[in-house]
Amino acid sequence: MNSIRCHLDELPPLTGKQQKDVQHLATLLPGDNLDLSDIPEVTHWSSAICSSIEPQAPSTEASVINPSIIAKFKDRDQQTGGNY
């Protein structure tokens, strides 16, 4: 999978159709109407891991899950004793 990185001030302006689509989506799901009551609020981010999964070179082995993801889970399991 390829990644594209850019800064917000480097993005091209939205086309008229894109602006219309964004306005339409905003009417469908205004933020005040989202029910988040079933999602626990996270207030403690000190143990969060950001950008820790590195891209893997293509492998000849058949695998559905990237080996770096499996390694991260194994590492997290050792750190926490299996308690995520």
Secondary structure, DSSP 8 states (H G I E B T S, - for coil): -------GGGS----HHHHHHHHHHHHHS-GGG---TTS------TT---S--------SS--SS-HHHHHHHHHHHHHHTT--
